[in-house]
Amino acid sequence: MQRADNDNETTHNPLEDQWSVVLDPYEDQPDLAFILAQNFQVMKKVLETGPSGAVQVIESFEEAIETLFPFSEYYKAGREFFLLAVKGTLPPAFDLTKLAEQARRSEANDV
């Protein structure tokens, strides 16, 4: 929780809950926790350089997301769908190319 500067009210940082999810696995990994903290320090310094630094950090986050993808259940599920399609046993209702397009359209309508 962060204190508001203008009064004694406490404001909630919406990222606070996310940090526990991300950082809790490092509790018993002191070396990895230290390396992660060093990386956060580097990102902080880059962000402090201004807008171009923010662009660099966003690009770095995008690369991290791409790097994490193969570790996810979505990656494994995608492979399974691919193999079913190759075998010819994937029902048309599960055509991921159509589902992805529907999701993009739905996202565009929400914006």
Z-matrix of the N, CA and C atoms (Angstrom, degrees):
N
C 1 1.443
C 2 1.523 1 110.13
N 3 1.305 2 115.66 1 142.67
C 4 1.456 3 121.18 2 177.65
C 5 1.513 4 109.67 3 -112.64
N 6 1.308 5 115.60 4 146.02
C 7 1.467 6 120.81 5 175.46
C 8 1.516 7 109.63 6 -84.93
N 9 1.307 8 116.69 7 137.85
C 10 1.456 9 121.37 8 173.87
C 11 1.522 10 108.09 9 -74.58
N 12 1.318 11 117.80 10 138.75
C 13 1.457 12 121.63 11 -177.40
C 14 1.523 13 112.71 12 -70.14
N 15 1.335 14 117.94 13 -30.97
C 16 1.449 15 120.29 14 -171.60
C 17 1.521 16 114.76 15 -87.99
N 18 1.310 17 119.04 16 -10.95
C 19 1.461 18 120.56 17 177.43
C 20 1.519 19 109.64 18 -158.62
N 21 1.310 20 116.24 19 -172.10
C 22 1.464 21 120.74 20 -177.07
C 23 1.522 22 113.40 21 -90.33
N 24 1.330 23 117.34 22 4.40
C 25 1.458 24 120.75 23 178.86
C 26 1.527 25 110.18 24 -70.28
N 27 1.309 26 115.57 25 148.92
C 28 1.452 27 121.48 26 176.73
C 29 1.520 28 108.04 27 -100.58
N 30 1.329 29 116.78 28 131.37
C 31 1.464 30 120.82 29 176.96
C 32 1.514 31 108.89 30 -105.92
N 33 1.309 32 115.50 31 148.60
C 34 1.466 33 121.11 32 -178.65
C 35 1.521 34 110.05 33 -95.89
N 36 1.301 35 115.95 34 130.17
C 37 1.458 36 122.13 35 175.02
C 38 1.529 37 107.14 36 -86.99
N 39 1.342 38 118.66 37 115.08
C 40 1.467 39 120.17 38 -176.71
C 41 1.529 40 113.64 39 -62.78
N 42 1.327 41 117.59 40 -19.72
C 43 1.468 42 119.81 41 178.80
C 44 1.526 43 112.19 42 -81.31
N 45 1.323 44 116.63 43 -15.75
C 46 1.462 45 120.96 44 -175.39
C 47 1.529 46 112.16 45 -55.74
N 48 1.326 47 117.13 46 -45.90
C 49 1.462 48 120.83 47 -179.92
C 50 1.521 49 111.21 48 -64.26
N 51 1.324 50 116.57 49 -36.04
C 52 1.457 51 120.30 50 179.29
C 53 1.521 52 111.50 51 -65.57
N 54 1.321 53 116.86 52 -36.73
C 55 1.458 54 119.57 53 -177.63
C 56 1.526 55 111.64 54 -62.00
N 57 1.326 56 118.28 55 -38.85
C 58 1.456 57 118.33 56 179.83
C 59 1.521 58 110.84 57 -64.05
N 60 1.322 59 117.55 58 -38.03
C 61 1.466 60 121.08 59 178.12
C 62 1.528 61 110.26 60 -62.78
N 63 1.327 62 115.99 61 -41.79
C 64 1.462 63 120.72 62 -176.86
C 65 1.526 64 112.04 63 -75.90
N 66 1.326 65 116.56 64 -39.54
C 67 1.464 66 119.72 65 -170.30
C 68 1.524 67 114.90 66 -93.34
N 69 1.320 68 118.61 67 -24.19
C 70 1.466 69 120.36 68 -178.58
C 71 1.533 70 114.09 69 -53.83
N 72 1.340 71 119.49 70 -38.62
C 73 1.466 72 118.51 71 179.13
C 74 1.532 73 113.98 72 -61.42
N 75 1.329 74 117.85 73 -15.73
C 76 1.462 75 121.12 74 -179.78
C 77 1.524 76 112.68 75 -86.24
N 78 1.317 77 117.94 76 -2.61
C 79 1.457 78 122.21 77 -176.11
C 80 1.532 79 112.44 78 -53.31
N 81 1.303 80 116.97 79 -42.02
C 82 1.464 81 121.35 80 -178.78
C 83 1.529 82 112.10 81 -104.32
N 84 1.321 83 116.66 82 19.46
C 85 1.464 84 122.24 83 -178.91
C 86 1.536 85 109.39 84 -127.09
N 87 1.346 86 118.47 85 69.51
C 88 1.464 87 120.27 86 -173.07
C 89 1.526 88 114.29 87 -59.70
N 90 1.310 89 118.26 88 -37.04
C 91 1.471 90 119.81 89 -179.34
C 92 1.530 91 110.76 90 -68.90
N 93 1.325 92 116.13 91 -44.72
C 94 1.457 93 119.54 92 177.99
C 95 1.528 94 111.44 93 -66.64
N 96 1.342 95 116.65 94 -35.98
C 97 1.468 96 120.42 95 177.46
C 98 1.530 97 110.17 96 -62.48
N 99 1.312 98 116.81 97 -40.87
C 100 1.461 99 120.76 98 179.18
C 101 1.530 100 110.87 99 -65.18
N 102 1.312 101 116.91 100 -43.84
C 103 1.473 102 120.98 101 178.99
C 104 1.524 103 110.08 102 -62.52
N 105 1.337 104 117.12 103 -42.38
C 106 1.455 105 120.20 104 178.00
C 107 1.528 106 110.78 105 -62.34
N 108 1.331 107 116.41 106 -43.13
C 109 1.467 108 119.98 107 178.53
C 110 1.529 109 110.90 108 -61.46
N 111 1.323 110 117.22 109 -39.39
C 112 1.470 111 120.17 110 176.73
C 113 1.527 112 110.59 111 -62.32
N 114 1.317 113 116.86 112 -41.27
C 115 1.463 114 120.29 113 178.32
C 116 1.524 115 111.40 114 -64.37
N 117 1.322 116 117.13 115 -39.64
C 118 1.462 117 119.83 116 175.87
C 119 1.531 118 110.58 117 -61.99
N 120 1.321 119 116.69 118 -38.98
C 121 1.462 120 120.44 119 178.75
C 122 1.531 121 110.68 120 -62.95
N 123 1.314 122 116.73 121 -41.78
C 124 1.470 123 120.55 122 177.90
C 125 1.523 124 109.86 123 -62.40
N 126 1.351 125 116.78 124 -45.77
C 127 1.465 126 120.04 125 179.97
C 128 1.526 127 110.95 126 -62.68
N 129 1.316 128 116.61 127 -39.10
C 130 1.464 129 120.63 128 178.65
C 131 1.527 130 110.48 129 -60.75
N 132 1.326 131 116.45 130 -45.60
C 133 1.468 132 119.64 131 179.49
C 134 1.523 133 111.42 132 -63.51
N 135 1.323 134 117.17 133 -39.56
C 136 1.461 135 120.64 134 178.38
C 137 1.528 136 109.73 135 -65.24
N 138 1.334 137 117.99 136 -42.94
C 139 1.466 138 121.09 137 178.26
C 140 1.528 139 111.61 138 -61.17
N 141 1.315 140 116.77 139 -36.30
C 142 1.459 141 121.25 140 -178.60
C 143 1.528 142 112.87 141 -67.93
N 144 1.327 143 117.51 142 -11.60
C 145 1.467 144 119.88 143 178.91
C 146 1.523 145 111.60 144 -78.21
N 147 1.339 146 118.08 145 -11.64
C 148 1.455 147 120.71 146 176.91
C 149 1.516 148 113.04 147 114.71
N 150 1.317 149 116.33 148 -161.78
C 151 1.473 150 121.37 149 -174.76
C 152 1.529 151 113.90 150 -56.31
N 153 1.312 152 117.71 151 -39.75
C 154 1.476 153 117.98 152 179.96
C 155 1.520 154 110.25 153 -66.47
N 156 1.312 155 116.67 154 -32.06
C 157 1.462 156 120.43 155 176.11
C 158 1.513 157 111.71 156 -67.05
N 159 1.335 158 115.60 157 -38.83
C 160 1.466 159 119.53 158 177.83
C 161 1.521 160 110.47 159 -62.32
N 162 1.323 161 116.43 160 -40.14
C 163 1.468 162 120.62 161 178.36
C 164 1.527 163 109.65 162 -62.22
N 165 1.315 164 117.13 163 -42.72
C 166 1.472 165 121.13 164 179.52
C 167 1.528 166 110.97 165 -62.30
N 168 1.329 167 116.96 166 -43.05
C 169 1.464 168 120.26 167 -179.07
C 170 1.525 169 110.26 168 -67.44
N 171 1.324 170 117.62 169 -40.93
C 172 1.466 171 120.28 170 177.60
C 173 1.525 172 110.42 171 -61.19
N 174 1.321 173 117.44 172 -43.68
C 175 1.467 174 120.66 173 177.31
C 176 1.524 175 110.69 174 -61.68
N 177 1.330 176 116.32 175 -38.14
C 178 1.459 177 120.63 176 177.86
C 179 1.528 178 111.04 177 -65.48
N 180 1.343 179 116.47 178 -41.11
C 181 1.460 180 120.18 179 176.58
C 182 1.522 181 110.98 180 -61.96
N 183 1.322 182 116.92 181 -41.81
C 184 1.467 183 120.61 182 178.83
C 185 1.524 184 110.96 183 -61.34
N 186 1.326 185 116.35 184 -40.40
C 187 1.463 186 120.32 185 177.27
C 188 1.529 187 110.60 186 -65.23
N 189 1.335 188 116.47 187 -40.14
C 190 1.466 189 120.28 188 178.47
C 191 1.524 190 110.94 189 -63.19
N 192 1.326 191 116.85 190 -41.42
C 193 1.462 192 120.73 191 178.45
C 194 1.526 193 110.00 192 -60.93
N 195 1.331 194 116.88 193 -44.45
C 196 1.463 195 120.75 194 178.33
C 197 1.529 196 111.26 195 -63.29
N 198 1.319 197 116.60 196 -37.47
C 199 1.467 198 121.30 197 179.64
C 200 1.524 199 110.88 198 -67.05
N 201 1.331 200 117.03 199 -36.38
C 202 1.468 201 121.35 200 -178.50
C 203 1.522 202 113.06 201 -76.57
N 204 1.311 203 117.81 202 -22.21
C 205 1.465 204 121.41 203 -175.55
C 206 1.532 205 113.39 204 -51.66
N 207 1.342 206 119.72 205 -47.74
C 208 1.470 207 118.21 206 -179.37
C 209 1.533 208 114.24 207 -63.98
N 210 1.322 209 117.82 208 -15.21
C 211 1.463 210 120.98 209 178.59
C 212 1.526 211 112.05 210 -86.66
N 213 1.337 212 117.13 211 -5.01
C 214 1.460 213 120.98 212 -172.15
C 215 1.523 214 112.31 213 -93.82
N 216 1.322 215 114.24 214 162.37
C 217 1.463 216 120.83 215 174.74
C 218 1.528 217 110.39 216 -67.33
N 219 1.342 218 117.62 217 -27.60
C 220 1.469 219 120.61 218 178.93
C 221 1.529 220 110.58 219 -63.59
N 222 1.309 221 116.31 220 -38.01
C 223 1.464 222 120.88 221 178.64
C 224 1.528 223 109.99 222 -63.57
N 225 1.341 224 115.12 223 -47.40
C 226 1.470 225 119.85 224 -179.74
C 227 1.523 226 110.59 225 -63.25
N 228 1.330 227 116.25 226 -42.70
C 229 1.468 228 120.32 227 179.94
C 230 1.525 229 110.27 228 -64.73
N 231 1.323 230 117.04 229 -40.69
C 232 1.464 231 120.63 230 178.48
C 233 1.512 232 111.65 231 -60.02
N 234 1.335 233 115.72 232 -40.97
C 235 1.467 234 119.94 233 178.29
C 236 1.528 235 110.60 234 -64.12
N 237 1.323 236 116.62 235 -42.62
C 238 1.460 237 120.30 236 179.11
C 239 1.528 238 110.95 237 -62.50
N 240 1.341 239 117.33 238 -43.08
C 241 1.462 240 120.20 239 176.62
C 242 1.522 241 110.70 240 -61.74
N 243 1.325 242 116.55 241 -41.18
C 244 1.461 243 120.77 242 178.87
C 245 1.525 244 110.43 243 -59.80
N 246 1.316 245 117.32 244 -47.06
C 247 1.465 246 120.92 245 -178.92
C 248 1.532 247 111.22 246 -64.43
N 249 1.325 248 116.85 247 -38.20
C 250 1.471 249 119.32 248 176.14
C 251 1.520 250 110.90 249 -63.87
N 252 1.332 251 117.03 250 -40.71
C 253 1.467 252 120.67 251 178.54
C 254 1.518 253 110.71 252 -64.50
N 255 1.337 254 116.94 253 -41.63
C 256 1.463 255 121.14 254 179.26
C 257 1.526 256 110.60 255 -61.76
N 258 1.332 257 116.50 256 -39.46
C 259 1.460 258 121.04 257 179.76
C 260 1.533 259 112.23 258 -74.89
N 261 1.340 260 116.02 259 -13.66
C 262 1.458 261 119.48 260 -177.78
C 263 1.507 262 113.14 261 81.53
N 264 1.321 263 117.92 262 17.67
C 265 1.466 264 121.08 263 -177.79
C 266 1.531 265 113.09 264 -108.93
N 267 1.317 266 117.60 265 9.68
C 268 1.460 267 121.15 266 179.04
C 269 1.525 268 109.00 267 -87.62
N 270 1.338 269 117.79 268 117.06
C 271 1.471 270 119.80 269 179.35
C 272 1.535 271 110.43 270 -61.25
N 273 1.338 272 117.41 271 144.56
C 274 1.465 273 120.91 272 -178.89
C 275 1.534 274 113.74 273 -53.83
N 276 1.321 275 117.75 274 -31.50
C 277 1.468 276 120.90 275 -179.82
C 278 1.525 277 111.65 276 -63.96
N 279 1.320 278 117.21 277 -18.98
C 280 1.464 279 121.30 278 -179.03
C 281 1.524 280 112.84 279 -102.88
N 282 1.306 281 117.14 280 19.24
C 283 1.459 282 121.22 281 178.27
C 284 1.529 283 108.29 282 -64.79
N 285 1.324 284 116.46 283 106.61
C 286 1.468 285 121.32 284 -175.38
C 287 1.516 286 112.52 285 -64.06
N 288 1.327 287 118.27 286 -28.60
C 289 1.466 288 118.83 287 178.99
C 290 1.521 289 109.77 288 -65.87
N 291 1.332 290 116.47 289 -37.47
C 292 1.464 291 120.00 290 177.86
C 293 1.524 292 110.49 291 -72.55
N 294 1.325 293 117.16 292 -40.05
C 295 1.458 294 120.58 293 178.98
C 296 1.524 295 111.07 294 -63.08
N 297 1.323 296 116.98 295 -40.75
C 298 1.466 297 120.56 296 179.34
C 299 1.522 298 110.39 297 -64.17
N 300 1.319 299 116.88 298 -42.00
C 301 1.466 300 120.43 299 178.96
C 302 1.527 301 110.74 300 -64.39
N 303 1.325 302 116.78 301 -41.23
C 304 1.460 303 120.45 302 177.25
C 305 1.530 304 110.70 303 -62.27
N 306 1.298 305 116.95 304 -41.30
C 307 1.469 306 120.83 305 179.41
C 308 1.520 307 110.99 306 -64.75
N 309 1.342 308 117.29 307 -41.01
C 310 1.468 309 120.41 308 177.95
C 311 1.523 310 110.78 309 -63.51
N 312 1.329 311 116.94 310 -41.86
C 313 1.472 312 120.60 311 178.56
C 314 1.521 313 110.46 312 -63.69
N 315 1.315 314 116.11 313 -43.31
C 316 1.466 315 121.27 314 179.91
C 317 1.541 316 110.38 315 -62.91
N 318 1.320 317 116.05 316 -41.16
C 319 1.465 318 120.70 317 178.60
C 320 1.530 319 110.20 318 -65.05
N 321 1.304 320 117.28 319 -41.47
C 322 1.466 321 121.50 320 179.72
C 323 1.530 322 110.73 321 -64.06
N 324 1.331 323 117.05 322 -36.90
C 325 1.458 324 120.95 323 178.97
C 326 1.530 325 112.33 324 -70.73
N 327 1.334 326 116.65 325 -27.53
C 328 1.461 327 121.19 326 179.31
C 329 1.514 328 112.95 327 -75.68
N 330 1.336 329 116.62 328 -20.81
C 331 1.468 330 120.61 329 -176.09
C 332 1.478 331 112.60 330 -81.01
